[in-house]
Amino acid sequence: MNRYIIERAIPEVGSFEREQLAAAAAASNDALAQLAPDIQWVESFVTADKTFCVYLAKDEDAIRKHAEISGFPATKVTQVARTIDPTTAQTA
């Protein structure tokens, strides 16, 4: 599975109430169930007007299908090539 960052432009998403976020997560989970095992939602970060979601997926097509089924835009889909963290600075 490949790792992807999905940018979703959703006006005022940062001001959504807990119930609205729960409904959004439920819609996403329903779409994931239909596409399993080709896609997995890891986590999402919510800003004022966007979400940045981390997914594991077979390919970008699975990401696009999830967006279509769930009704959430996949404004930009970027495949992650590598990850780094603070320990990357340590040499062997």
N, C-alpha and C positions, 0 to 999 in steps of 0.2 A: 504494500500500500504506500502511496505517496502522500506527503503532507502538503496541505494547501492553506493559504491565507485568503479568505474571501471578504472583500470589502462590500458592504451593503449600505446603500444610501437610503435611509429611512427617516424622513422628516420627524423631528422632535422625539426620536426614540429614547433619548436620555431623560425625558420627562414622563415616560410611561410608568404607570402604577404597577405594583407587584402583580396584580391580577392580569394586566395586559401582557407583561413579560411571561407569566405562566402560560397564558394562552398561546403566545408565540412559540414558546418551547414545546408545548404540546403539538402544535401544527408541524413543527420541525421533526419531532419524534415520530409522528405518523408517517411523514414522508420517508424518514430513515428506515422505518420498518418495511416499507414497500420496496426499498432499494437494497436492503441487506442481502448479502454481507459486503457489498461493494463500497460502502461509505460509513463513516463513523464521525460523530460530532465530538470534538475534544473540549472546546471551551469557546466563549465569545467575550469580547470586550466592547462595552457600550459607551459611546461618546454622545455628544449633543444630537447629532443628526446622522450618525453612522454606527454600524457595528462592524467589528473586525473578528471574524470567526476562524478558528483553527479546526480543520477537518483532516481526516485520513480518508483517502479514496483511491479506488482502482485507477481512475483517470479523471480528467477535467469534465468529460461527458457526464459522469456520475454527479459531479458538483452541479452542473447545469440542470440535470434532471431533477435534483433535489430542489433547486430554486423554483423550477416550474411547478412541481407538485405542491410545495409548501406555500407558494405565493410570495416568497421573499426574494427581492432582486439580488442577483450576483453581479453587482456593478463592475467589480474587478476580481479576477481569479488569478492568483499567483502561486505557482508551484515552488515550494521551498527546496533549495538546492542543498543547503547545509545549515546546521545550527551551531552557534557558539555561545559560550557562557563565560563567567569569570575564570573558570578553571582552564579555559583555552590558552590563557596567558602563560600557564606553567609549561615548561619544556621538559621533555623526558630525560 
